[in-house]
Amino acid sequence: GYCFILAGAFGALLHTLNFDVMLLSSNVSGDPPTEESWGNHVVVVVRIDDDLWVADVGLGDGPMLPFRLPIASPKGTKLTWEERGWRYAVEERPHGLLWRFTHHPGVGSFPGFELDLSGRQNSPPKGPAAEYWPMAEALAVEANCVAEAGCESEPERLSMMAPLFVSHHLRYWLDPTSPYVRSGVVLLKRTKDGVLKLRGFRLWFINPGQIERAHAIQSEARTAATTNAVDQQLLREATDREDWLQLVAETFGLHLRDLLSAYELDVLWERVSADNRCFKSDDAIY
């Protein structure tokens, strides 16, 4: 899943453990962000005493550990840290309640995201997600009716049904131009020193040092085509359906035969096979 699936589930888990949890609108984008990107990401924020902690489980090579927002520090304070070879930073914007998280420059799979502590969950989105706003509002009304009837609804209490979230989620899930629809079946798993990525039949290992060395070699040569620089390491390539299912179970702990019906497995395998034909000559990290 992506952020709207993972953050909702993780937020609900933290809520059952009596943590003070918020799901806040964010955007994964360059700096400065575009207005239409607002709401394309959701972030789990936990309040512990007077501190706010970001626990973002929806980003493939983002931080594995929660990080604290230095809300008591003067505006403009920038906090930097390193986690298993990845370098991160967070700083408060000069205006409003905005915070900017910056990924490892030139190495991370995304540039960063902005987080709005004021909450923008009920503001209509702009861009491609806007056409899903009416459906999102209808779903939010339905969820509110369920909650008012006295039914337990963890996502509702955590604002997972906020229309802004639902609009982007529906766009990601249904729109043929969505990056998640177009990217195919990709599995990511953080390890102590990098990222495991299964794309098509191929399992890759990526770490920040490897990427930086490859970029340095390519920069010296002026063009990647004249070097043998490698920014990811091929660990294994599945040979058939059974081998792929075993690879997924061993590497990612997903026993798909226990989770999916025979029909769902057939559909999944057709997509994985089609993806593999497209990905086989693709050297992109993500």
C-alpha positions in Angstrom: 0.0 0.0 0.0 0.9 3.7 -0.1 0.6 6.4 2.5 -3.2 6.6 2.7 -3.4 2.9 3.4 -0.4 2.6 5.6 -0.8 5.8 7.7 -4.5 5.0 8.4 -3.7 1.5 9.6 -0.7 2.6 11.7 -2.5 5.5 13.2 -5.4 3.2 14.2 -2.9 0.9 15.8 -1.3 3.7 17.8 -4.7 4.9 18.8 -5.6 1.5 20.3 -2.4 1.7 22.3 -3.6 5.1 23.8 -1.3 7.4 21.9 -2.5 10.9 21.0 -2.6 10.6 17.2 -3.3 13.0 14.4 -3.4 12.4 10.6 -2.3 15.6 8.9 -2.3 16.7 5.3 1.0 17.0 3.5 2.6 16.9 0.1 5.5 15.1 -1.5 7.0 17.6 -3.9 9.9 19.9 -4.7 10.6 23.1 -2.8 8.6 25.2 -3.1 5.6 22.9 -3.5 2.8 23.4 -6.0 -0.6 24.2 -4.7 -2.2 21.2 -6.5 0.2 18.8 -4.7 -1.4 19.7 -1.3 -3.0 16.6 0.2 -1.1 14.1 -2.0 0.4 12.6 1.2 -0.8 12.0 4.8 1.5 12.0 7.8 1.0 10.4 11.2 1.9 12.8 14.0 1.9 11.8 17.7 1.8 14.1 20.6 3.8 13.0 23.7 3.6 15.6 26.5 4.6 18.9 24.8 6.4 17.3 21.9 5.2 16.4 18.4 6.7 13.3 16.7 6.4 12.4 13.0 6.0 8.7 12.4 5.8 8.5 8.6 5.3 4.9 7.5 4.2 5.8 3.9 7.6 6.6 2.3 9.8 3.8 0.9 13.2 5.2 1.9 12.1 7.8 4.3 13.1 7.6 8.0 12.5 4.3 9.8 12.4 6.0 13.2 10.0 8.7 14.3 11.5 12.2 14.5 10.6 15.2 16.7 9.5 18.5 15.4 11.4 21.2 17.3 8.3 23.3 17.9 9.7 25.1 20.9 12.7 26.3 18.9 12.9 29.8 17.2 11.4 29.9 13.7 13.9 28.9 11.0 15.6 26.3 13.2 16.8 23.5 11.1 17.3 20.0 12.6 19.5 17.6 10.7 20.3 13.9 11.4 21.6 10.8 9.8 19.9 7.4 10.0 21.8 4.3 8.7 23.5 6.3 5.9 20.5 8.4 4.9 20.7 12.2 5.7 17.5 14.0 6.6 16.5 17.5 7.7 13.4 19.3 9.0 12.8 23.0 9.5 9.8 25.3 10.2 8.7 27.6 7.5 8.7 31.4 8.2 4.9 31.7 7.9 2.0 29.7 9.3 2.3 26.3 10.9 4.3 24.7 8.0 7.3 22.3 8.3 9.6 21.2 5.6 11.1 17.7 5.6 14.1 17.3 3.2 15.3 14.0 2.0 19.0 13.0 1.3 19.8 15.5 -1.5 20.4 13.8 -4.8 20.0 10.4 -3.3 16.5 10.0 -1.9 13.7 8.7 -4.1 11.7 12.0 -3.4 12.9 15.5 -2.6 10.9 16.0 0.6 7.4 17.0 1.9 5.7 19.8 3.6 3.5 19.3 6.7 0.7 21.6 7.7 0.0 21.5 11.4 -3.0 23.8 11.0 -4.9 21.1 9.2 -6.2 21.4 5.6 -8.2 18.2 5.5 -11.5 19.8 4.5 -10.2 22.0 1.7 -11.0 21.0 -1.9 -7.9 19.8 -3.8 -6.6 21.2 -7.0 -5.3 19.4 -10.0 -6.2 15.8 -11.0 -7.6 14.9 -7.5 -10.3 17.7 -7.8 -12.6 15.6 -9.9 -12.9 13.0 -7.1 -14.0 15.7 -4.5 -17.8 15.1 -4.8 -17.3 11.3 -4.3 -15.0 12.0 -1.3 -17.5 14.4 0.3 -20.2 11.7 -0.1 -18.0 9.1 1.6 -17.2 11.5 4.4 -20.9 12.2 5.1 -21.5 8.4 5.2 -18.7 7.9 7.7 -20.0 10.7 9.9 -23.4 9.2 9.9 -22.0 5.8 11.0 -20.0 7.6 13.8 -23.0 9.5 15.0 -25.0 6.3 15.2 -22.6 5.1 17.8 -20.6 2.7 15.8 -16.9 2.3 16.4 -15.0 3.9 13.5 -11.3 4.3 14.1 -10.6 5.9 10.7 -13.3 8.5 11.4 -12.0 9.4 14.8 -8.5 9.7 13.2 -9.9 11.9 10.4 -8.9 9.4 7.8 -12.2 10.1 6.0 -11.4 13.8 5.6 -12.5 14.7 2.1 -9.0 15.9 1.1 -7.5 12.6 2.0 -10.2 10.6 0.2 -10.0 12.7 -3.0 -6.3 11.9 -3.4 -6.7 8.3 -2.3 -9.5 7.8 -4.9 -7.3 9.4 -7.6 -4.3 7.2 -6.7 -6.5 4.1 -6.7 -8.7 4.7 -9.7 -7.1 7.1 -12.2 -5.3 5.4 -15.1 -2.7 8.3 -14.9 -2.0 7.8 -11.2 1.7 7.1 -10.6 0.7 4.1 -8.5 -1.5 2.6 -11.2 1.2 3.2 -13.8 4.2 2.0 -11.7 2.8 -1.5 -11.4 3.6 -4.0 -8.7 6.6 -2.7 -6.6 7.5 -3.9 -3.1 9.9 -2.0 -0.8 11.4 -2.9 2.5 13.9 -0.9 4.6 16.9 -2.8 6.0 19.6 -1.7 8.5 21.7 -0.3 5.6 19.5 0.2 2.6 16.3 -0.7 0.8 15.2 -3.9 -0.8 13.0 -3.4 -3.9 11.2 -6.0 -5.9 10.1 -4.7 -9.3 8.8 -7.3 -11.8 10.8 -10.4 -11.3 13.9 -8.6 -10.0 15.0 -8.1 -6.4 17.4 -5.1 -6.0 19.4 -3.7 -3.1 19.9 0.0 -2.8 21.9 2.0 -0.3 22.7 5.8 -0.1 26.5 5.3 -0.3 26.2 3.2 -3.5 24.0 5.9 -5.1 26.4 8.7 -4.2 29.4 6.8 -5.6 27.6 6.1 -8.8 26.5 9.7 -9.2 30.1 10.9 -8.6 31.5 8.6 -11.3 28.8 9.7 -13.7 29.5 13.3 -13.0 33.2 12.9 -13.6 32.5 11.2 -16.9 29.9 13.8 -17.8 27.5 11.1 -19.0 26.2 7.9 -17.5 26.6 6.1 -20.8 30.4 6.1 -20.6 30.6 4.5 -17.1 29.9 1.3 -15.4 28.5 3.1 -12.4 25.9 1.0 -10.5 23.4 2.6 -8.1 21.6 -0.6 -7.2 22.6 -4.2 -6.9 20.7 -7.1 -8.4 20.3 -9.8 -5.7 18.0 -12.3 -7.4 15.6 -12.7 -10.4 12.6 -15.0 -10.1 12.3 -17.6 -12.8 8.5 -18.3 -12.7 5.3 -17.8 -10.7 6.2 -20.2 -7.9 9.7 -18.8 -7.5 8.2 -15.2 -7.4 5.7 -16.1 -4.7 8.5 -17.7 -2.6 10.7 -14.7 -3.1 7.9 -12.4 -1.8 7.2 -14.6 1.2 10.9 -15.0 2.2 11.9 -11.3 1.6 8.8 -9.4 2.6 6.9 -11.8 4.8 3.8 -11.8 2.5 2.3 -15.2 2.1 0.1 -14.3 -0.8 -1.4 -17.8 -1.2 -2.9 -17.3 2.3 -4.1 -13.7 1.6 -5.5 -13.9 -2.0 -8.0 -16.1 -3.8 -6.9 -18.2 -6.8 -8.5 -15.6 -9.1 -6.7 -12.7 -7.4 -3.4 -14.6 -7.7 -4.0 -15.1 -11.4 -4.7 -11.4 -11.9 -1.7 -10.3 -9.8 0.6 -12.7 -11.7 -0.6 -11.3 -15.1 0.2 -7.8 -13.9 3.6 -8.8 -12.5 4.5 -10.5 -15.8 3.5 -7.5 -17.8 5.4 -5.2 -15.5 8.5 -7.3 -15.8 8.6 -7.0 -19.6 8.5 -3.2 -19.1 11.0 -3.0 -16.2 13.6 -5.4 -17.5 15.7 -2.7 -19.2 14.8 0.0 -16.8 17.6 1.2 -14.5 15.6 3.7 -12.5 15.8 3.4 -8.7 12.1 3.7 -8.2 
